[in-house]
Amino acid sequence: MKKISYNLRIGIVGNKNYHEEVFLDNIKDFAIAFNILSPYSDFFLIYKQIPIKVKIFSAETLEEVINNFDEIEKLDVIILTVNLADTNSIHQYFKDIVEEFNELYYFQGISILVGIDIAQIFKEKILNDIRVSRYSLKDMASYLNLIYCYEIYNITRDVIEIYKKIFDDFVFRFSYSSPESFEQAKIYGNSLLKETKKMNLL
């Protein structure tokens, strides 16, 4: 049996203080194995019978991702995060920087703008009631030419929805681009599930 798995590299940009609790802890719960470090974290999981090796790179700014190109080399997914309770946070991303990132990485993957309700999730006090609206978030995603736009209010449900969207997309690409390897990966995935008794995300 060939041990075939899908490799997925994800970049998450924004306030790194929240990355682990919002994004890493959720995927960790479904992983067969994981190693959480800064700025890289690795996860090995099964999704729809397919073994997936996920490497996540965390950065404060998109410029940091650009400057670390020699080390990162490739990204399949870029997630830009915004604090919904801070109206200034939506203006931290610039179209020319996004275009520079796309050109440098020859990026043809999934791009996502994610608004996180930091105040609600972490019970933080906010100085005023002015928030980033859903309209503003969608408008910024469109302006930056990002594919998807999400809001996170429930730290588990909403984050898993984002991961499922990402995994569904790449599992489909894998099945379409390499049907034989895809079937071999499913066989390997099923054997791993029996060994570890881990549950699929679905």
N, C-alpha and C positions, 0 to 999 in steps of 0.2 A: 504493500500500500504506500503510495506516494504521499508525503506530508505536505500537501499544497495549501497555502493560506494566502489571503489577500492582504496587501500592505497598504495602509492608509495613513497619510501624514496631514495633521491638522494644526493650523496656527490660530491661536486665540489672542486677540489684542484688546488692551484696556487695563483697568485697575487690577493688577495681579493679586492684590490682597483678597479678592473674591474668587479668583479662578479655581482654586482647589475645592472650596466648599460648593461652588455653583456647578462647575463642569467636571472636575476630576472625581469627586466623591461619588457622583451618580454613575459614572461609567465603571468605577472600581467595583461597585456592588454586583456587576454582571460579569466581571473578568475572571478568567481561570487563573491568570497570573498578572501581576502589575508591579511597577516600580515608579513611585512618584518622587521626582527630583525637580530642581529648578536649574535651567528653564525647560528641560525635557522630561516628559513622563511617558512610560510605555505601558501598554495594556494588551493582553491577549484574550480574546473573547470569541464566542460563537454567536452568530446572528443568522437566523433562518438556515441553520445547518452549515453555514460557511465560517471557517476559522478566519478571523481578522486580526492582524497585528496593527495596533493603532499607536502612533507616536504623536504626542501633542507638544507643541512648542508654545510657551507663554511669553508674551511681550507686553510692555507698557504702551508702546507706540508702533505704528506701522513702519516708521523709519528704522526702528530697531530690527524689525524683520528684514528690511532691505539691507541694512548694514551687516547682518549675519548671514547673507546669502551663501558665502563660501562654506559655512558650517551646516546650514539647513539644506541647501541645494534644491529641494523640491517640496512643494505643498500641493495637496489635493483639495484642501478646504481652507478657507480663511474666514474667521469669525471676528467681526468688529463689534465690540460691546459698548453700550452707552448706559449711563446711570439715569434712569427715568426721573429721579428726584433732583437732578442737577441739569438745568437747561443749558449750561455751558458745555457739558460733555458731548453734546451732539455736534458741536463745532470743532471737535478735535481731529476730524478726518477731512482731508482735502482731496479734491478730484485729481490734481496733478500727482499727488503722492500715490494714490490708488493706481493711477495709470503707470507710474514708474514701477510699482510693485508688479503689475500685470506683465509689463514688458521684460523686466529682469528675470522673473520666474517663468516666462512663457506660460502664464497661468491660464488654464482652461478648465478649472475645477469649479467647485461650488463656493460662492461668496454669499455671506450672510451678515446682515446687520441685526444685532440683538439688543433690545432695550431691557434692562434689568431693573426691577423695582427693589432697589437696595433698601429703601426705608422699610418696606413691608416685610421683606424676607429676613432682614437682620434686626428689625425692630429699632431702627435708628431714628433719632429725632431730626426733623427737617425744619429749616428756618422759615420757610414760607410754603404756601400751597401751590406755587407755580411748578408745573411739571412738563416734561417732554410729552407732547400729545401723540396719539397714534398716527394722526395725519402727518405731523412733522417727521416722525420716524420713517413712515413710508415714503415721504417726499425726499428725505435724505438718501434712502436706499436707492430710489430711482435716479437721483442726481449723481450718485457715485457708481451707477450701473451695477449694483449688486443684485444677485438673483432673488434672494429670499429676505424676508423681514419677519422677525418674531419678537414677542414680548414675554418676559419671564416674571410671573407673579408667584407661581407655585414652584418651588425649587426642585421638586422631583418630577412632577407631571410634565411641566413645560420643557424642561431640559431633555427629558427622555424623548419627547416629541421631536425635538431638533435632531437628536442622535438618530432616531428612527428614519427621519427624512434623509439624512446623510447616508446611512447604511443602505437604505432601500435603493437609493440612486446608484451607489457603487456596486452593489450586488447585481443589479440589473445590467450595468455596464460589463461586469465580469462575465455574466451568463451569455451576453450577446457577443462579446469580443473573443471569448475563448471557451466554447461550450464543453470541450473535452476536459480541460483543466477545471472548469466549474464543477463538473460531475465528480471528478476525483477529489476535489476539495470538500464536497458534500459527504463523501464516504469517510474522509478523514475527520470531518466535523462530527459526524454521528458517532464515530468510535471514541472521540474525545468526550462527547456528552455522556456516553455510557461509563467511561472511566471516572470522570469527575462528578457526575450526577448534578451538573450545573444546569440551570434552566436557560432557555433562549430568552431574548428580550421580549419576544411575542409569545 
